[in-house]
Amino acid sequence: MAVPARRTSKTRKRLRRGHIKLTTPNLSACPNCGELRASHHVCPSCGYYDGKQVVNTGKN
């Protein structure tokens, strides 16, 4: 069984794991109400998508 000759240093380990991280969701402003919403999703605040109301939220 292969055994590493040297212990992997903290720096080398962290460099290898540099791409493993949390990402922020891509949010954009709703053109109808201005609230932040996920791109290509119905606005949870006003229920509009692509200039049309598709969900009745009861707020408008």
Secondary structure as GFF3:
##gff-version 3
##sequence-region A 1 60
A	DSSP	alpha_helix	10	16	.	.	.	ID=ss1
A	DSSP	beta_strand	27	29	.	.	.	ID=ss2
A	DSSP	beta_strand	36	38	.	.	.	ID=ss3
A	DSSP	beta_strand	48	49	.	.	.	ID=ss4
A	DSSP	beta_strand	52	53	.	.	.	ID=ss5
###
